Amino acid sequence: MSLTVLHVGYPLAPVGPDAVGGAEQVLSMLDEALSRAGHRSIVVAPEGSTCAGTLVPTPAPGAVLDEAARERAWRHHRSAIARALDRYSIDIVHLHGVDFERYLPGPGVPVLATLHLPPGFYSPAVFRIERPRTFLHCVSATQRRACPPGARLLPEVPNGVRLEHYRPRRHKRGFALALGRICPEKGYHVAVEAAVRAGTPLLIAGQAFGYEAHTRYLREVLLPMLGGAGPVRRFLGPIGLVRKRRLLAAARCLLVPSLVQETSSLVAMEALASGTPVIALRGAGALPEIVEHGRTGFLVDGAAEMAEAIARVGELDPAACRRAAEERFSAARTAAAYIETYRRILREG
């Protein structure tokens, strides 16, 4: 039986293969997988999004992402969801945004909400939703353990990446790479300190969205640490999928210096699929579920240990990294698990 799924993205971030955020990338992967498998995928997301299914666009957010911008976005999302439910015969609504309770549809069609971010990023009210036929789930065991006691959760669905997009490169270059959203909690300053200690070139790629704290971090903390004498340390800004693939394949290693309890790490999975070892902070949430210490990367404490690990990545086999990605992080496996979750929800009413 074919399904019609209404995906609802975060109102302030476009969806597509080039998206910066992990939630947007997972939504894009599911949209593509559903469409390819003969299901119908409908996506509510800001203008500028790209999808394989049917896009129901909401106005693109402006440069400044303040409380007024959020209120406008929530209002537009509520209207778009109502239009989609009225126009299409939706089997299930799949919500991906951290603020999904602000545009949760009224009782009726079943709703699945994926918790892509640490539980503390969500309103406590989401774990006590009274709406009938509303289901929540996590993307890792680490994230599930961090949820409030008594939270009603479906089994987690681990993330995966499109393995066909990433290929190992025979000869690595000498630089370390860090990429993703540019904001204080991602800890890029730790990566810079580690690269300086190791005497290793470092490239940082990503986007600072228009939140005041994020742009200030880029301007006042990260950029002043780059440049200077010695190996190249440079901020590249936002990059698309094609350039990301090239950088991940060429990098000596990927640095994941996150200071928060990450629920997963798509970029770590992409690096492994590219045959590139990952060096991550040991306390960064679910990273120990992804990185096999001493085989596909290193788990470290602080910039000094990260620098030592950079010097040791030559001990690791790129082929082992790729094998781990193929065995554990396939997008096809993730998509199949989501489709089975949709069917389970519909079977159980």
SVG drawing of the C-alpha trace seen along z (x, -y; Angstrom):
<svg xmlns="http://www.w3.org/2000/svg" viewBox="-10 -41 64 45">
<polyline fill="none" stroke="black" stroke-width="0.4" points="0.0,0.0 1.4,-3.4 1.5,-6.1 1.0,-9.9 3.3,-11.6 3.2,-15.3 6.7,-16.3 6.9,-19.5 10.3,-21.1 11.7,-23.7 10.1,-27.1 13.4,-29.0 15.6,-26.6 15.2,-25.5 15.1,-21.8 17.2,-20.1 20.3,-18.0 22.5,-21.1 20.8,-21.9 23.1,-22.7 21.0,-21.3 20.8,-17.6 17.0,-17.6 16.7,-19.2 19.0,-16.7 17.1,-13.8 13.8,-15.2 15.3,-15.6 16.6,-12.0 13.2,-10.7 11.4,-12.8 13.6,-11.4 13.3,-7.8 9.6,-7.9 9.2,-9.4 11.5,-6.8 9.6,-4.0 6.3,-5.1 4.9,-6.8 3.7,-10.4 5.8,-12.9 4.5,-16.4 6.8,-18.9 6.0,-22.1 9.2,-24.2 10.4,-27.7 10.7,-29.1 14.0,-28.1 13.6,-24.5 14.0,-21.7 12.3,-18.3 11.5,-15.3 7.9,-15.4 5.4,-18.3 6.6,-21.5 4.0,-23.6 6.2,-26.7 6.0,-29.2 7.7,-32.6 11.5,-32.5 12.8,-33.8 14.6,-37.2 18.2,-37.8 17.3,-38.5 15.9,-35.5 14.4,-37.1 11.2,-36.4 9.1,-38.3 10.4,-36.2 9.6,-33.0 6.0,-34.2 5.5,-35.0 7.0,-31.6 4.8,-29.7 1.7,-31.4 2.7,-30.7 3.4,-27.1 0.1,-26.6 -1.7,-27.9 0.4,-25.8 -0.3,-22.6 -4.0,-23.3 -4.0,-23.9 -2.1,-20.6 -4.4,-18.6 -7.4,-20.1 -6.1,-19.5 -4.4,-16.1 -5.5,-12.8 -2.7,-12.6 -2.0,-9.3 0.5,-10.7 2.1,-14.0 5.9,-13.8 7.2,-16.8 10.9,-17.6 11.2,-21.0 12.4,-21.7 9.4,-24.0 6.8,-21.6 4.3,-22.1 3.8,-25.6 2.1,-24.3 0.9,-20.8 -2.3,-20.1 -5.5,-19.5 -6.9,-16.0 -7.3,-13.8 -4.5,-12.5 -1.7,-10.6 1.4,-12.6 5.0,-11.4 7.5,-13.9 11.2,-13.1 13.3,-14.6 16.4,-15.5 18.0,-17.7 18.9,-17.2 15.8,-16.8 16.6,-20.0 16.2,-22.0 12.5,-21.2 9.7,-22.6 8.9,-20.3 5.3,-20.3 6.2,-18.2 6.8,-15.1 3.2,-15.5 1.2,-16.1 -2.4,-15.1 -3.3,-15.1 -4.5,-11.6 -2.5,-9.6 0.7,-11.7 4.0,-9.8 7.5,-10.9 10.8,-9.1 14.5,-9.7 17.4,-9.1 19.9,-7.4 19.9,-5.4 22.0,-8.2 19.2,-10.7 16.5,-8.4 18.3,-8.0 18.4,-11.8 14.6,-12.2 12.4,-12.9 11.4,-9.8 8.0,-8.5 8.2,-10.1 6.2,-8.0 8.6,-7.2 8.5,-4.8 11.7,-2.9 14.5,-5.1 15.3,-5.3 19.1,-5.9 20.1,-8.3 21.8,-7.3 23.4,-9.0 23.3,-8.5 26.3,-6.3 26.3,-6.7 27.1,-10.4 30.4,-9.7 33.5,-7.9 36.9,-7.4 39.9,-9.0 43.1,-7.1 45.4,-9.9 44.5,-12.2 45.7,-15.8 47.1,-17.2 44.3,-19.3 41.8,-18.7 38.2,-19.6 35.3,-20.8 31.9,-21.7 28.3,-22.3 26.2,-25.1 28.4,-27.9 27.3,-28.6 28.9,-28.5 27.8,-25.1 29.5,-23.4 32.8,-24.3 34.8,-25.2 37.2,-27.3 38.3,-23.9 39.1,-22.6 41.2,-25.7 43.1,-25.3 43.7,-21.6 44.9,-22.3 47.3,-25.0 48.7,-22.6 49.1,-19.9 50.6,-22.3 48.0,-21.1 46.1,-23.1 42.4,-23.4 39.4,-24.2 36.1,-25.2 33.0,-25.2 29.4,-26.1 26.8,-28.7 26.1,-31.1 22.3,-31.7 20.9,-35.1 20.6,-34.5 22.5,-37.2 24.5,-34.8 25.6,-32.8 26.8,-35.8 28.6,-37.2 30.4,-33.9 31.6,-33.9 32.6,-37.5 34.1,-37.9 35.4,-34.4 36.0,-32.2 37.3,-34.5 39.9,-36.2 41.5,-32.8 42.1,-32.1 44.8,-33.2 48.2,-34.3 51.5,-32.6 52.0,-28.8 49.7,-26.3 46.6,-27.6 43.5,-27.9 40.6,-29.2 36.8,-29.7 35.2,-28.8 31.6,-29.8 28.6,-27.8 29.4,-25.0 27.1,-22.9 27.0,-19.1 29.5,-18.8 32.2,-20.7 31.4,-19.0 31.9,-15.6 35.3,-16.7 36.5,-18.1 35.4,-15.1 37.2,-12.7 40.4,-14.8 40.6,-15.6 43.1,-14.0 40.4,-13.8 37.1,-15.3 37.0,-17.2 33.7,-17.2 34.4,-19.5 30.7,-19.8 30.2,-21.0 26.6,-19.7 25.0,-16.3 24.6,-15.6 21.8,-13.2 23.6,-11.9 26.1,-13.3 25.4,-13.1 28.7,-14.7 30.6,-12.1 28.7,-9.4 29.5,-11.2 33.1,-11.4 33.3,-7.7 31.5,-7.0 34.3,-9.1 37.0,-7.0 37.9,-9.8 38.5,-9.1 36.6,-11.2 38.0,-12.8 35.3,-13.8 35.0,-15.0 34.1,-12.0 31.3,-13.9 29.5,-14.9 26.4,-12.9 25.9,-10.1 29.3,-10.4 30.6,-7.3 27.7,-5.4 29.2,-6.4 33.0,-6.6 34.8,-3.3 37.8,-4.5 41.0,-3.3 39.3,-1.9 37.3,-4.6 38.6,-7.6 39.3,-8.7 37.3,-9.9 39.1,-12.6 38.8,-15.0 39.7,-18.6 41.9,-20.3 45.2,-18.8 44.0,-15.3 42.4,-16.2 45.8,-17.5 47.4,-14.3 44.8,-12.3 45.3,-14.4 48.9,-13.2 47.8,-9.6 45.1,-9.4 47.6,-7.9 47.4,-4.7 43.7,-4.2 42.6,-2.4 40.3,-4.5 38.8,-1.3 37.6,-0.4 35.9,-3.7 34.0,-3.1 33.1,0.5 31.7,-0.8 29.5,-3.3 28.2,-0.7 27.4,1.7 25.8,-0.8 24.9,-4.2 22.9,-3.5 20.2,-6.0 18.2,-3.1 18.1,-1.3 16.9,-4.5 14.2,-5.2 13.0,-1.6 12.8,-1.9 10.7,-5.1 8.3,-3.5 7.9,-0.6 7.2,-3.1 4.6,-4.9 2.9,-1.5 3.0,-0.5 1.3,-3.7 -1.4,-3.3 -1.9,0.4 -2.3,-0.3 -4.7,-3.2"/>
</svg>
